Amino acid sequence: MKISFAKMGAARLMGIGISLLAIAGVLSCTGAPVDHAIVVFSVGSVTVERPGAAPRSVEIKDRIARGDTVRTGDVSQLTLQIGDATVIKIEPNSTVLVRDLLDPGKTTLELTAGTALSRVQKLRRGAEYEVKTPNMVAACRGTEFSVSYDPGKSVTAVKDGTVVVRRIAAGGPPEERAVTAGKAADVADGIIIREMTEIESLRIDKISSAPRIENAAGKSIPELVDAGTKHREREARIDEKIRELAYSGTDKPMSLDQMRAKYQRIDEVTLYDGKTYRGVILSRGETYRMLTTAGTVTIPASKIRSTKTVR
């Protein structure tokens, strides 16, 4: 069933890079209206620039408000929380402008470089959450997903729920597609839906495991630092897996002929829902890792009906 922006009310986009932001959609746990994000964790070179002011370094418990631009450097990250509902993580070398922040009930983030990860609890009726890049808008009502932007190309990957992606770049007809769990959308001259790669899945795991700190504004700086440090230890293990995949090249798309030449076989995996994957099974267990023409994907063993090797 097609999900349109009109039916969803408006585009809700999420994503940020090695910074985590929890964005409260309506009220804080004290019942007071929320119109800002709280910095709950920051590592490395992270700056915030307010309209008419010079950039300055971000500090724990800083407030990020409408119109602020956040930038992360190499090996840097930031975590913000808005109320108790939404967490956003901004990865290294990313730039995010907070265009709207619950004004009224609408949050729009503009990602002009890098990657943003978002975890949004189901929003109240009428609330909107968007992540916008120069060539697309990604909108959701409650999900976990990532948005990345390199000049001319945006990528949205979804772990849970549904994100509606709309191409907005000049040239070509308007286009809108729904991206469901386990899928990704490449947006350039058009929108291409494909399987999410293992690296994309691991990146979203970083936002999935990020702590949602109740009443973050009421916590002390040492309490926030402690929570962020513990999460960073878990996240470091995920980053190591990502590096291993990137160095090995197993996450890069290959043709079936290239796989056959390298591995001397092609495997076929059939799921209970009838879907079939062709490629090379890299590992088996509770979760199968499989190299496909779209990159490396992970498949829960419980969803697999059968496997076989084809030549």
C-alpha positions in Angstrom: 0.0 0.0 0.0 1.4 3.3 -1.0 2.0 5.8 1.8 1.9 9.4 0.6 3.2 12.5 2.3 -0.3 13.9 2.3 -1.7 10.9 4.3 1.2 11.1 6.7 0.5 14.7 7.3 3.9 16.0 6.4 7.5 14.8 5.9 9.2 13.8 9.0 12.9 13.3 8.5 15.5 11.9 10.8 19.1 11.3 10.8 22.2 12.6 12.2 25.7 11.3 12.5 27.8 10.3 15.4 25.8 12.6 17.6 22.7 11.4 19.3 19.8 13.6 19.8 16.6 12.8 21.7 13.9 14.9 20.5 10.7 15.1 22.5 7.7 15.4 20.3 5.4 17.2 22.7 6.0 17.5 26.4 8.8 16.7 28.8 8.2 14.2 31.6 7.4 17.2 33.8 4.5 18.2 31.5 6.2 21.4 30.3 6.2 22.1 26.5 9.5 21.2 24.8 11.0 23.6 22.2 14.6 22.6 22.2 17.0 19.6 22.2 19.4 18.8 25.1 22.9 17.8 24.3 23.3 14.6 26.3 26.7 13.4 24.9 29.4 14.8 22.7 32.8 13.5 21.6 35.5 15.2 19.5 35.1 18.4 17.5 31.4 19.4 17.6 30.2 23.0 17.1 26.9 24.8 17.1 26.3 28.1 15.2 23.3 30.3 16.0 21.9 32.9 13.6 24.1 36.0 13.8 26.6 34.4 16.2 30.0 32.8 15.6 30.4 29.0 15.9 31.3 27.6 19.4 32.0 24.3 20.9 29.1 22.2 22.1 29.0 21.3 25.8 26.9 18.7 27.7 23.4 20.1 28.6 23.6 22.8 25.9 20.2 23.5 24.3 19.9 23.2 20.6 17.0 25.3 19.2 15.4 26.3 15.9 17.8 27.9 13.5 20.9 26.3 15.0 23.5 24.5 12.8 25.4 21.6 14.2 28.7 20.4 12.7 30.8 17.4 13.6 34.4 16.8 12.7 36.5 13.7 12.2 35.9 11.0 14.9 33.3 13.2 16.5 29.7 12.7 17.6 26.9 14.4 19.4 23.8 13.2 21.3 20.7 15.3 21.8 17.5 14.5 23.4 14.2 16.4 23.0 11.9 15.4 25.8 11.7 11.6 26.1 10.5 10.5 22.6 13.2 10.9 19.9 16.9 10.2 19.7 19.0 11.5 16.8 22.7 10.7 16.2 24.9 12.8 14.1 27.9 11.0 12.6 31.4 12.4 11.8 31.9 15.1 9.2 28.2 16.0 9.2 26.3 19.3 9.0 22.7 19.6 10.2 20.5 22.7 10.4 17.5 22.6 12.7 14.9 24.2 10.5 11.9 23.5 12.6 11.7 22.2 16.2 8.2 21.3 17.3 6.9 24.6 15.8 4.1 23.8 16.3 4.7 20.0 16.6 6.8 19.9 13.5 10.5 19.0 13.4 12.6 19.4 10.3 16.3 18.7 10.1 18.3 19.7 7.0 21.2 17.4 6.4 23.7 19.0 3.9 26.6 16.6 4.6 27.3 13.3 6.3 24.9 11.0 8.0 22.1 11.3 10.5 20.6 8.4 12.5 17.1 8.7 14.0 15.0 6.8 16.4 11.5 8.2 16.7 8.8 6.9 18.9 5.3 7.0 17.4 4.4 10.7 17.2 1.1 12.1 18.5 -1.5 12.9 15.9 -0.7 16.0 13.9 3.0 15.9 14.8 5.5 15.9 12.0 9.2 14.7 11.7 11.3 15.3 8.6 14.9 14.9 7.5 15.7 16.9 4.4 18.7 16.9 2.1 19.3 19.0 -1.0 17.5 16.4 -3.2 15.0 14.6 -1.0 12.7 14.6 2.0 12.3 11.6 4.3 9.3 11.5 6.6 8.2 9.1 9.3 5.7 8.7 12.1 7.8 6.5 14.3 10.7 4.3 13.3 14.5 3.8 13.2 16.4 4.9 10.1 19.4 6.7 8.7 19.8 9.4 6.1 23.1 10.1 4.4 24.1 12.8 1.9 27.0 13.1 -0.6 26.8 15.7 -3.3 24.1 14.7 -5.7 23.0 11.5 -3.8 20.9 10.8 -0.7 20.5 7.3 0.9 17.8 6.4 3.4 17.9 3.1 5.2 15.1 1.8 7.4 15.4 -0.8 10.2 11.9 -0.6 11.6 8.6 0.8 10.4 8.2 2.8 7.2 9.8 6.0 5.9 8.3 7.9 2.9 11.0 9.4 0.6 10.2 12.1 -1.8 12.6 13.3 -4.5 12.7 17.1 -4.6 15.7 17.9 -6.9 15.1 20.0 -10.0 14.8 18.1 -13.2 12.7 15.0 -13.9 9.2 14.2 -12.7 8.3 14.3 -8.9 8.7 10.9 -7.3 7.7 9.4 -4.0 8.3 5.9 -2.6 7.7 4.1 0.7 10.8 2.5 2.2 9.9 -0.4 4.6 11.9 -2.3 7.2 15.1 -3.9 5.8 15.1 -1.7 2.7 17.1 1.4 1.6 16.4 4.1 -1.0 19.1 5.6 -3.2 18.0 9.0 -4.4 19.8 10.7 -7.3 18.2 11.0 -10.8 15.3 8.9 -9.4 14.6 6.7 -6.5 15.9 3.1 -6.4 14.7 0.8 -3.6 17.0 -2.0 -2.6 18.0 -4.3 0.3 19.7 -2.5 3.1 23.4 -3.5 3.4 25.0 -4.9 6.5 27.0 -1.7 7.1 23.8 0.4 6.9 22.1 -2.0 9.3 25.0 -1.7 11.8 24.9 2.1 11.6 21.3 2.0 12.6 22.1 -0.4 15.4 24.0 2.5 17.0 20.8 4.5 17.3 18.8 1.5 18.3 21.0 0.9 21.3 21.4 4.6 22.3 20.0 5.3 25.7 16.7 7.2 26.0 17.4 9.3 29.1 14.2 10.1 31.0 14.1 13.8 32.0 17.5 14.5 30.4 17.2 18.2 31.2 17.0 17.3 34.9 20.1 15.1 34.9 23.5 16.3 36.1 26.4 16.6 33.7 28.2 13.6 35.4 25.1 11.5 35.0 24.8 12.4 31.3 28.5 11.8 30.7 28.3 8.4 32.4 25.3 7.3 30.3 27.0 8.5 27.1 30.3 6.8 27.9 28.7 3.5 28.5 26.8 3.7 25.2 30.0 4.8 23.4 31.7 1.5 24.6 28.9 -0.5 23.0 29.0 1.7 19.9 32.8 1.2 19.5 32.2 -2.5 19.0 29.7 -1.8 16.2 32.2 0.7 14.6 34.8 -2.1 14.6 32.5 -4.4 12.8 31.8 -1.7 10.2 35.5 -1.1 9.7 36.1 -4.8 9.2 33.3 -5.0 6.5 34.6 -1.9 4.8 38.2 -3.2 4.7 37.2 -6.6 3.5 35.0 -5.2 0.8 32.3 -7.8 1.5 29.7 -5.0 1.8 30.4 -3.7 -1.7 27.9 -4.7 -4.4 29.2 -7.4 -6.8 27.6 -9.0 -9.9 26.7 -12.7 -9.7 29.4 -13.4 -12.2 32.0 -11.7 -10.0 30.8 -13.7 -7.0 30.9 -16.9 -8.9 34.5 -16.2 -10.0 35.6 -15.3 -6.5 33.7 -17.9 -4.4 33.2 -20.6 -7.1 29.5 -20.9 -6.3 26.2 -19.0 -6.1 23.9 -19.7 -3.1 20.1 -19.3 -3.2 18.1 -18.6 0.0 14.3 -18.8 0.0 12.3 -17.2 2.8 8.9 -18.4 4.2 7.3 -15.4 2.6 8.4 -16.5 -0.8 11.2 -14.0 -1.3 14.4 -15.4 -2.8 18.0 -14.1 -2.4 20.9 -15.1 -4.7 24.5 -14.5 -3.9 27.0 -16.0 -1.5 26.3 -17.0 2.1 29.2 -15.7 4.2 28.2 -17.0 7.6 25.4 -19.0 9.2 23.9 -19.1 12.7 20.9 -17.3 14.3 21.5 -14.7 11.6 22.8 -15.4 8.1 25.2 -13.0 6.4 24.8 -13.1 2.6 26.6 -11.2 -0.1 24.1 -10.1 -2.8 24.2 -7.8 -5.8 23.0 -5.0 -3.5 25.7 -5.6 -0.9 25.8 -7.7 2.3 22.5 -8.3 3.9 21.6 -10.1 7.2 18.7 -12.6 7.3 17.3 -14.1 10.5 17.5 -17.9 10.3 13.9 -18.1 11.6 12.7 -16.5 8.3 14.6 -19.0 6.0 12.7 -21.9 4.5 15.6 -23.4 2.5 19.0 -22.8 1.1 20.8 -24.4 -1.9 23.9 -23.9 -4.0 23.3 -23.2 -7.7 26.0 -23.1 -10.4 
